[in-house]
Amino acid sequence: MANRCLGCSPTLHSSISSTPQLSSFAKRLLSTPSKSTKPPRRSTSRRQRISTERRQRQVTLPTFGDSSSENLNQLLNSFRSTVFLPAYLTRKQGKLVYSQKGASQLQDDVLVKFKNAVVKLNHIDRTKDEPRPSTAGCIRKVFKLLKTPEDWENLLPFLEGLAASGRTILSDEQLLIIREANQIQHIEKILAAAERSRKTGFLLSDEQVVRRLLWKLWEISENQSWKGEAIKNAFRLMNRMFNLLNLGEHPRNIQSAHLDPRRQPDIVSALLHISAMNSVTFHNGEDRNELVARAARDLISVWKHLDASKKTASYRLKKLVPIQKALHLTAQVSHGDAIVGEWLAPATNQVDVLVKNYQSKVQKDLDMVAGGLSTGASTLGEATATLEETEPVNGSKKRWWF
């Protein structure tokens, strides 16, 4: 009885085997193992949990080095243990950490493995353990305590932890970070955060943030008396910053066209100014690699937005003088670009006239204040400071910001 199918009569088996249409089906049917021979399957939830924990072991948890103050150390450790860590836990681990029922289980050591650390879980009471940035200003306090190079090393992991925990860094917090920077290395850290914007949330999509960062870079360079190394650093970092403005998340997060930092002539002129300064200082006014010409063309492309603000004469003057200084310095460069050469002289004359008009307007306001027609020391101070900063154009000052 060779090749006999169990449970079938010889006649039926013979008929199945002899039917061409059914022979392949019958063979597959006969070769299929019974259900009892299948290996037991793991449950879906168990497989998902193992996969999640495996991925967790590949995650780097933000860690901080020792800082210059005990207050900053305490703040960073508090953020790490009560805000950042829960963002990297699985759902089951999160329930264990936050629930009252899980508090008793955590009395025994419950360890979680990450790529760079093994962490013991502790119960978190959200009402008193977790820092409350909305009320206590803990985030701003961390930024204000950044003083030494060791402190600034903690900036990137802190921003990454904030982003992972769903805390978006606001523009005024970005401005606070920039305000605390007083060394070239600090600007390097800020740009590194911007380069990792997907992880840090630090975006260069706000014109005020970009302008403040440029001002701070210029201030640091001026404090170094614009020596050779200061110009090289400013030139390198400014090119790095302008490259970022067109990359990744930065242009995609611009709220509206008129707030686009790439459309602001005073911002665009900063790259032209430092490129011309680099050319005049190190290359005898020769435009190496056409960097000055390219920066000038970028400024030409946004020239229609010149003096588009409807604010005070003092405010307009502050935005025009950087452009004026950039144009006067560019005139000392041999760039060989016909379009730039044709545009430069009329553009310089246009800005010179605008600056002169607004200086007269600010001086008139200053005279009115001094004559007692207006009371307000802030107006007097603003007008006086503006006039001091905007003269002379070709003097010893290389200052770009206000």
C-alpha positions in Angstrom: 0.0 0.0 0.0 2.7 2.5 -1.0 1.8 6.2 -1.2 -1.5 5.5 0.5 -3.3 8.5 2.1 -4.4 7.8 5.6 -8.2 7.9 5.9 -8.8 7.4 2.1 -9.9 4.3 0.3 -7.4 2.8 -2.3 -9.8 3.8 -5.1 -10.1 7.4 -3.9 -6.3 7.7 -3.3 -5.7 6.3 -6.8 -8.1 8.7 -8.3 -6.5 11.7 -6.6 -3.0 10.7 -7.6 -4.1 10.2 -11.2 -5.8 13.5 -11.5 -3.3 16.1 -12.8 -5.3 19.1 -11.6 -5.3 17.9 -8.0 -1.9 16.2 -7.7 0.1 19.2 -6.6 -2.6 20.3 -4.1 -2.7 16.8 -2.7 1.1 16.7 -2.3 1.1 20.0 -0.4 -1.8 18.8 1.8 0.1 15.6 2.6 3.3 17.5 3.4 1.6 20.0 5.8 2.6 19.3 9.4 -0.1 18.9 12.0 -0.9 21.8 14.4 0.6 19.8 17.2 4.1 19.9 15.6 4.3 23.8 15.4 6.6 25.5 17.8 4.8 27.6 20.4 4.7 31.3 19.4 5.6 34.1 21.7 2.9 36.5 22.5 2.8 39.8 20.6 3.1 41.9 23.8 6.2 40.0 24.9 7.9 40.4 21.5 7.1 44.1 21.5 8.4 44.5 25.1 11.7 42.7 24.2 12.0 44.8 21.0 11.4 48.1 23.0 13.9 47.2 25.7 16.5 46.3 23.0 16.0 49.7 21.4 16.2 51.4 24.8 19.7 49.9 25.3 20.8 51.7 22.2 19.6 55.1 23.4 22.0 57.6 24.9 20.6 59.3 28.0 21.7 63.0 28.5 24.4 63.1 31.1 26.2 66.2 32.6 29.7 66.9 33.7 30.6 68.8 36.8 29.8 72.5 36.5 31.3 75.6 38.3 28.4 75.9 40.8 26.6 73.5 43.1 23.4 75.3 42.2 23.8 74.4 38.5 24.8 70.8 39.4 21.6 70.4 41.4 19.4 71.8 38.7 20.9 69.7 35.9 20.6 66.5 38.0 17.0 67.3 38.9 16.1 67.8 35.3 17.9 64.6 34.3 16.2 62.4 36.9 12.7 63.9 36.9 12.2 65.3 33.4 14.6 63.8 31.0 14.7 60.2 32.2 10.9 59.5 31.9 11.0 60.6 28.3 13.3 57.6 27.5 11.4 55.0 29.5 8.9 52.4 28.1 5.3 52.9 28.8 5.4 50.2 31.5 8.4 51.7 33.2 6.7 55.1 33.1 3.6 53.8 34.9 5.9 52.2 37.4 7.7 55.5 38.1 4.7 57.8 38.3 2.0 55.6 40.0 1.6 55.3 43.8 1.2 51.6 43.4 4.6 51.4 41.7 6.3 53.3 44.6 6.4 50.1 46.7 7.9 48.0 43.9 10.7 50.6 43.4 11.9 50.1 46.9 13.7 47.1 45.5 16.4 48.1 42.9 14.8 48.4 39.5 17.6 49.1 36.9 17.2 50.3 33.3 20.1 49.9 30.9 20.9 52.6 28.3 23.8 52.8 25.9 25.8 55.1 28.2 24.3 54.5 31.7 22.5 52.1 34.0 19.9 54.0 36.0 18.0 53.0 39.1 14.3 54.0 38.9 12.8 56.1 41.6 9.3 57.2 42.3 8.4 60.7 40.9 5.8 62.8 42.5 4.8 65.3 39.7 3.4 67.8 42.2 6.7 68.4 44.0 9.6 66.4 42.5 9.6 67.7 38.9 11.0 71.2 38.1 8.2 73.4 37.0 9.7 75.7 34.3 6.4 77.5 33.7 6.3 78.8 37.2 9.8 78.7 38.7 11.8 79.6 35.5 14.1 76.6 36.0 15.1 76.5 32.4 16.1 80.2 32.3 17.9 79.7 35.6 20.1 77.0 34.0 21.0 79.3 31.1 21.8 82.2 33.4 24.3 79.9 35.3 26.3 79.1 32.2 29.7 80.7 33.0 32.7 78.5 32.5 33.7 76.3 29.6 32.7 73.3 31.7 29.3 74.8 32.2 28.8 75.3 28.4 29.7 71.7 27.8 26.4 70.8 29.4 24.4 73.0 27.0 23.9 70.4 24.2 22.8 67.5 26.5 20.5 69.9 28.3 18.8 71.0 25.1 18.5 67.5 23.9 16.9 66.4 27.1 14.4 69.3 26.8 13.5 68.4 23.3 13.1 64.7 24.1 10.8 65.5 27.0 8.6 67.7 24.7 9.7 71.0 26.1 10.1 73.4 23.2 12.8 76.1 23.7 11.3 79.5 23.1 12.8 82.4 21.2 13.3 84.5 24.4 15.1 81.5 25.9 17.4 81.3 22.8 18.1 85.0 23.2 19.0 84.4 26.9 21.5 81.7 25.9 23.1 84.1 23.3 23.2 86.9 25.9 25.2 84.7 28.3 27.8 83.9 25.6 31.0 85.9 25.9 33.6 83.8 24.2 34.1 82.4 20.7 33.8 78.8 22.2 30.3 79.7 23.5 29.3 80.7 20.0 30.7 77.4 18.8 28.4 75.5 21.2 25.4 77.5 20.1 26.0 76.7 16.5 26.6 73.1 17.3 23.1 73.1 18.9 21.7 74.7 15.8 23.4 72.0 13.6 21.7 69.3 15.7 18.3 71.1 15.7 16.3 67.9 15.3 17.6 66.7 18.6 18.1 70.1 20.4 15.1 72.1 19.1 17.5 75.2 18.7 16.4 76.8 15.4 17.7 79.7 13.5 14.4 80.6 12.0 13.6 83.8 14.0 15.2 87.0 12.7 15.7 88.4 16.2 17.6 85.3 17.3 19.8 85.4 14.2 20.4 89.1 14.5 21.3 88.8 18.2 23.7 85.9 17.5 25.5 88.1 14.9 25.7 91.0 17.2 27.2 88.8 20.0 29.8 87.4 17.6 30.7 90.9 16.5 30.9 92.1 20.1 33.2 89.2 21.1 35.5 89.9 18.1 35.6 93.6 18.9 36.6 92.8 22.5 39.6 91.0 21.0 40.5 94.2 19.1 39.9 92.6 15.8 43.3 91.0 15.7 44.0 88.5 13.0 42.7 85.5 14.8 39.5 87.3 15.8 38.7 88.1 12.1 39.4 84.5 11.1 37.1 83.2 13.8 34.3 85.6 13.0 34.6 84.9 9.3 34.6 81.1 9.9 31.6 81.1 12.3 29.6 83.6 10.3 29.9 81.4 7.1 28.9 78.4 9.2 25.9 80.3 10.5 24.7 81.5 7.1 25.0 77.9 5.7 22.7 76.7 8.4 20.0 79.3 7.5 19.3 77.3 4.3 19.5 73.8 5.8 17.2 71.3 7.3 14.7 72.4 9.9 15.7 76.1 10.0 13.9 77.4 6.8 11.0 75.0 7.3 10.1 76.6 10.7 10.1 80.3 9.5 6.7 81.6 10.6 6.2 84.2 7.8 8.1 85.6 4.8 8.6 89.1 6.3 10.2 87.5 9.4 12.6 85.4 7.3 16.2 86.3 8.5 17.4 85.6 5.0 15.3 88.5 3.7 16.7 91.1 6.1 19.3 93.3 4.5 21.1 94.2 7.7 21.5 90.5 8.5 22.7 89.6 5.0 25.1 92.5 5.0 26.9 91.0 8.0 28.4 88.3 5.8 29.4 90.8 3.2 31.1 93.0 5.9 33.1 90.1 7.4 34.0 88.8 3.9 35.3 92.2 2.8 37.2 92.6 6.1 38.8 89.2 5.7 39.8 90.1 2.1 41.2 93.5 3.0 43.1 92.2 6.0 44.6 89.0 4.7 44.5 89.2 0.9 45.3 92.8 0.1 41.8 93.5 -1.1 41.7 90.5 -3.5 38.4 88.6 -3.6 39.6 85.0 -3.1 37.1 82.4 -4.3 34.7 85.2 -5.1 33.4 85.2 -1.5 32.8 89.0 -1.4 31.1 89.0 -4.8 28.7 86.2 -3.8 27.9 87.9 -0.5 27.2 91.1 -2.4 24.9 89.3 -4.8 23.0 87.9 -1.8 22.5 91.4 -0.6 21.4 92.6 -4.0 18.7 89.9 -4.0 17.1 91.3 -0.8 17.8 95.0 -1.6 14.1 95.7 -2.3 13.5 95.1 1.5 15.8 98.0 2.4 14.3 100.4 4.9 11.0 98.5 4.8 10.4 99.0 8.5 7.8 101.5 9.7 9.3 102.0 13.1 11.2 105.0 14.6 14.0 106.8 12.9 16.4 105.5 15.6 15.4 101.9 14.9 15.8 102.4 11.1 19.2 104.0 11.6 20.4 101.0 13.6 19.5 98.7 10.8 21.0 100.9 8.0 24.4 101.7 9.5 25.6 98.0 9.4 24.7 98.0 5.7 26.5 101.3 5.1 29.7 100.1 6.8 29.6 96.8 4.7 29.2 98.7 1.5 32.1 101.2 2.2 34.4 98.3 3.1 33.3 96.3 0.0 34.4 99.3 -2.2 38.0 98.5 -1.1 37.9 95.0 -2.6 38.8 94.0 -6.1 36.1 91.5 -6.9 35.8 91.7 -10.7 32.1 91.2 -10.7 30.4 93.5 -13.2 26.9 93.2 -11.7 28.2 94.0 -8.2 30.4 96.8 -9.6 27.5 98.5 -11.3 25.3 98.2 -8.2 27.7 99.1 -5.5 28.1 102.9 -6.0 24.4 103.8 -6.4 23.5 101.5 -3.5 26.1 103.1 -1.2 24.9 106.6 -2.2 21.3 105.5 -1.4 22.2 104.3 2.0 24.4 107.3 2.8 21.4 109.6 2.1 19.0 107.5 4.2 21.5 107.4 7.1 22.0 111.2 6.9 18.3 111.9 6.9 17.6 109.6 9.9 20.6 111.0 11.9 19.1 114.5 11.4 15.7 113.2 12.6 17.2 111.6 15.7 19.2 114.8 16.4 16.0 116.8 16.1 14.3 114.5 18.6 17.3 114.9 20.9 17.1 118.7 20.7 13.4 118.5 21.5 14.2 116.4 24.6 17.0 118.6 25.7 14.8 121.7 25.2 12.2 120.3 27.6 9.6 119.6 24.9 9.5 116.0 26.0 10.2 114.3 29.3 11.7 110.9 29.3 15.3 109.9 30.0 15.0 106.7 28.0 14.3 108.7 24.8 17.3 111.0 25.5 19.5 108.0 26.2 18.4 106.1 23.1 18.9 109.1 20.8 22.3 109.9 22.3 23.5 106.3 22.1 22.3 106.0 18.5 24.1 109.1 17.3 27.3 108.0 19.1 27.2 104.5 17.5 26.5 105.7 14.0 29.5 108.0 13.6 31.9 108.0 12.1 31.5 105.6 9.2 35.1 105.5 8.2 36.5 106.0 11.7 38.3 103.6 14.0 35.2 101.8 15.0 34.5 98.5 13.2 31.4 97.9 15.2 28.5 96.3 13.4 25.9 95.9 16.1 24.1 98.2 18.5 
